[in-house]
Structure formats: structure tokens, C-alpha cells
Amino acid sequence: MGGNAQIVKVPSAGLDVVVMVNRQDVSAALLTNRILAACIPGLSPLENASQVSFATGTFRSPTTDRVIQLYGKDGLQIAAIDGVDLPVVASDDGALRPLPPFSFIKQSLTLTGSPLQPSSIRFCDFGNDDELYAQELMPGGEQKSIAGRYRSETTGTEAMIAETEGGLRLVTTGRFGSAGYQLESLADGLWRAKSNTQVPTDGILIADRNRNAVHFSTARTRALKFQRD
């Protein structure tokens, strides 16, 4: 289920590219770059995915609670920022920046320590710096359960977290409808919420230490608080 799309115009080459993918495990951005490489003379060839090593890890900021995941997907280095995948590439200064056609997004990631398993990330978000530190992976079975009913007084939205055969599942319900997510354990008190559809996109769920509240971040919402009923 789900999918992604990419639209690129190259006026100098008289080229318009529209790629629509109806599945989550294929990147429209990667397919678009391959089409551009094949159609426009003089572009550098794309590297073979089997010849590329990617930085990996889950990182969290102690000040903002922003979460970034690093991993490889479809031959690209991915930085998932609060659950939203962003293809990135190393710049001349060594920092990771959004891959064209996402280069209008003024964000960069500078890795500290091992280039493949960094100990921390300095994340620059449109001029605002944040430091994120590597998190220890924790299997879902070792997490204290957050199953229950929650409510956001700010938005009037309810959130139900239930244990299913496939693991924890989150369903949010508000005035404009509902959305469902599968929760993937990342670290203690930290889950990635994987959307069942393209819209809304994935998010990050962080639980308070006493599990009386959770905070949900997506591409459009930062740390929205849900209090346990």
C-alpha cells in the first residue's frame, strides 16, 4: 500500500519527467534520477547500489526530541527526519544534504565518529543547529507497553494504541477522519509510526518515561502531546 511521486522539469533539455509509484518499497526519486541520467548527456553515472555503503543508526536530540534515522534504500542514502524519508548525498564539505530535486530543502547532517555508524549528528535545519545522539536499539518485546487510549486536548484528536498479532498499532481519529500506523520499535520509549497509506506520511512516537503520555511528530506536526485517558 501507499506510494510516492516525483515531478521534474528540465527546460534546457526540453524534458518533463513525471514518475508515480503505487508502492512504498520503490523510490520515485531514484527512478527519476535514472531517467535523467539516461536522457541528458554529460551527467555523472549513478553508482551501483551493490558498490555503496550507507551510514546507519537512530539518533535523538535531548533538547528538541527530534529523531533521525540513517539507512540505505534503493541505492540511496536516506535520512528519515521525524519519520519522513529524505534522500541525501555527501557534499564537498562532507555533510549530507538533500539529493536533487530536493536540494531546495536547506538542511544538512554532519556525522561524528564512524562514517558508517556515527556516534552523533549535527543537524542544521534552515540555519538552526541541533545535536542528535545515537540510540541503543531495543526489540519491541522489551519495551514497556503503551497500549491504551490517549487524547490531544489541543486538537481534539483521539489516539488508540492496541497490541495486535503484527505488533503495536496506532489509530488517530479527529474531526477530519482517521489514520492508521504500524509501530516499529527503535529504542526505549521510541517508535517509528509507519503509515498504511501515502498520506499521511510516517511519523515518530515518543512516550514519556511513566507512559502516561505520548508525543507524535510528523512532517506537519512537531511533538503533539496525547495524554492517556
Secondary structure, 3 states (H helix, E strand, C coil): CCCEEEEEEEHHHCEEEEEEECCCCCCHHHHHHHHHHHHCCCCCCCCCHHHCCCCCEEEECCCCCCEEEEEEECCEEEEEECCEEEEEEECCCCCEEECCCCCCCCEEEEEEECCCCEEEEEEEECCEEEEEEECCCCCHHHCCCCCEEEEECCCCEEEEEEEECCEEEEEEEECCEEEEEEEEEEECCEEEEEECCCCCCCEEEEECCCCCEEEEECCCCCCEEEEEC
